[in-house]
Amino acid sequence: MADLTLRDSANILIVPLLEVRNLTKVFPLGESIFGGGARGEVRAVDDVSFDIHSGETLGLVGESGSGKSTLGRLVLRLIAPTSGSIRFDGRDLRAAAHGEMRRLRRDMQIIFQDPFGSLDPRMSVEDIIAEPLIIHGETGAPMSRSLRQGGVQGRVAELLSAVGLDPSALPRFPHEFSGGQRQRIGIARALALRPRFIVADEPVSALDVSVGAQIVNLLAQLQREFGLTYLFISHSMPVVRYLATRIAVMYRGKLVEVGTTEQVTAAPRHSYTRSLLEATPEVAV
């Protein structure tokens, strides 16, 4: 395996925020109709290793079914890996007990692909964004359902403004918003606990091109403003090229190429990377 470590100009080791080594996820297939147990297995993520450093964006690109979203959920420990290691800020996530993992989740959040399905239609915008604050006891009265205790309402209004929506929208419900506006609400929810690391799982694939470009620009702005680190998952090489510091190309569960954005797009080494670059037109952002 290639050496993934980085050093600064004084040859001092730069410690990654996220370290993934030999990560594998195997899903067993269903039982055969003729009996005899499971019919086999699918290696959705196969011996994957990479680092993400604080403040950067690693763009994870590949076609549907390549294992991108599974990898994103693995690094957040939303699903359990079959083997391999995940370290966040030096902590072993696979060995983390429930209490430690709960604390770590404040620093690790996700933006989902589907802005229509990821928001509870029965909850107001205020409730949706405030929910992480309440769950993690940032209300001044842990687990209280009153959003007016401990300044939570003010925090929610600030978050909504940060993603470009007017705080007057707080009492409204998801069905009253467009797809792009719903994704902004989802981003505000992800920012609620002031995370350091965000997995953005195909956050613009359900939106039209112009709205998606606005969301990508918003993510870039928020990264500068809040010092965020992203794992940005997409099937679109042009979008990844615009936002990412480095690009990792995933094919059939494996990372087939990792490098700086300039290296991967200007001189791709793998034939699959070249096919992605040839297949996707430029997108204005």
Residue pairs with C-beta under 8 A, 6 or more apart in sequence:
1 22
1 49
4 16
4 19
4 49
4 50
4 51
5 13
5 14
5 51
6 13
6 14
6 16
6 51
6 53
7 13
7 14
8 14
14 53
15 90
16 51
16 52
16 53
16 54
17 52
17 53
17 54
17 88
17 89
17 196
17 197
17 229
18 51
18 52
18 75
18 86
18 87
18 88
18 197
18 229
18 231
19 51
19 85
19 86
19 87
19 88
20 48
20 49
20 50
20 51
20 75
20 84
20 85
20 86
20 87
21 49
21 84
21 85
22 47
22 48
22 49
22 83
22 84
22 85
23 45
23 47
23 48
23 49
23 71
23 74
23 75
23 81
23 83
23 84
23 85
23 86
24 43
24 45
24 46
24 47
24 48
24 81
24 82
24 83
24 84
25 43
25 44
25 45
25 67
25 70
25 71
25 74
25 79
25 81
25 82
26 41
26 42
26 43
26 44
26 82
27 41
27 42
27 44
28 38
28 40
28 41
29 38
29 39
29 40
29 41
29 42
30 38
30 39
31 37
31 38
31 39
32 38
32 39
43 253
44 67
44 70
44 253
45 67
45 70
45 71
45 74
45 81
45 253
46 67
46 252
46 253
46 254
47 84
47 254
48 71
48 84
48 250
48 253
48 254
48 255
49 255
50 58
50 248
50 255
50 258
52 58
52 197
52 229
52 231
53 229
54 196
54 227
54 229
55 223
55 227
55 228
55 229
56 229
56 230
56 245
56 246
57 223
57 229
57 230
57 231
57 232
57 243
57 244
57 245
57 246
58 230
58 231
58 232
58 244
58 245
58 246
58 247
58 248
59 232
59 234
59 240
59 241
59 243
59 244
59 246
59 247
59 248
59 261
60 68
60 71
60 72
60 231
60 232
60 233
60 234
60 240
60 248
60 250
61 68
61 233
61 234
61 235
61 236
61 237
61 240
61 247
61 248
61 249
61 250
61 276
62 68
62 235
62 249
62 250
62 251
62 276
63 235
63 251
63 276
64 235
66 250
66 251
66 252
66 253
67 250
67 252
67 253
67 254
68 201
68 202
68 233
68 235
68 250
69 113
69 201
69 202
69 233
70 79
71 233
71 250
72 110
72 199
72 201
72 231
72 233
73 79
73 110
73 199
73 201
74 81
74 86
75 86
75 88
75 93
75 199
75 231
76 105
76 108
76 110
76 199
77 86
77 93
77 94
77 96
77 101
78 110
81 94
85 92
85 94
86 92
86 93
86 94
87 93
88 104
88 107
88 108
88 197
89 107
89 196
91 100
91 104
93 101
93 104
96 104
102 136
105 136
105 193
106 136
106 193
106 194
106 195
107 193
107 195
107 196
107 197
108 195
108 196
108 197
108 198
108 199
109 132
109 190
109 191
109 193
109 195
109 197
109 198
109 199
110 190
110 198
110 199
110 200
110 201
111 183
111 186
111 187
111 190
111 198
111 199
111 200
111 201
111 203
112 118
112 186
112 201
112 203
113 201
113 202
113 203
113 205
113 206
114 206
115 179
115 180
115 182
115 183
115 185
115 186
115 206
115 207
116 174
116 179
116 182
116 206
118 186
119 128
119 174
119 182
119 185
119 186
120 128
120 174
121 173
121 174
121 175
122 173
123 131
123 173
123 174
124 170
124 171
124 172
124 173
125 160
125 169
125 170
125 171
125 172
125 173
125 174
125 185
126 147
126 153
126 156
126 170
126 171
127 147
128 174
128 185
128 189
129 156
129 159
129 160
129 185
129 188
129 189
129 192
130 147
130 152
130 153
130 155
130 156
130 192
131 189
131 192
132 189
132 192
132 193
133 139
133 152
133 155
133 156
133 192
133 193
134 143
134 144
134 145
134 147
134 152
135 143
136 193
137 143
138 150
138 152
138 155
138 193
139 146
139 147
139 149
139 150
139 152
140 149
140 150
140 151
140 152
141 149
141 150
144 150
147 153
147 156
153 170
155 192
156 167
156 170
156 188
156 192
157 167
157 170
159 188
159 189
159 191
159 192
160 166
160 167
160 169
160 170
160 185
160 188
161 167
162 188
162 191
162 222
162 225
163 184
163 185
163 187
163 188
163 191
163 218
163 222
164 184
164 218
165 181
165 184
165 185
165 188
169 177
174 182
174 185
177 185
178 211
179 206
179 207
179 211
180 207
180 211
180 212
180 214
180 215
183 203
183 204
183 206
183 207
183 215
184 215
184 218
186 203
187 203
187 215
187 218
187 219
187 222
190 198
191 222
191 226
194 226
195 228
196 227
196 228
196 229
197 228
197 229
197 230
197 231
198 228
198 229
198 230
198 231
199 230
199 231
199 233
200 219
200 230
200 231
200 232
200 233
201 233
202 233
202 234
202 235
203 215
203 219
203 232
204 211
204 212
204 213
204 215
204 216
204 234
204 236
204 239
205 212
205 234
205 235
205 236
207 215
209 283
209 284
212 239
212 283
213 283
213 284
213 285
216 239
216 242
216 243
216 285
217 285
219 230
219 232
219 243
220 243
222 228
223 229
223 230
230 243
232 240
232 243
232 244
234 240
236 280
236 283
237 265
237 276
237 277
237 280
238 280
238 281
238 282
238 283
239 283
239 285
240 247
240 261
241 247
241 261
241 265
242 283
242 285
244 261
245 260
245 261
246 258
246 259
246 260
246 261
246 264
247 257
247 258
247 259
247 260
247 261
247 264
247 265
248 255
248 257
248 258
249 255
249 256
249 257
249 258
249 264
249 270
249 272
249 273
249 276
250 256
251 270
251 272
256 270
256 272
256 273
257 264
257 268
257 269
257 270
257 272
257 273
258 264
264 273
265 277
268 274
268 277
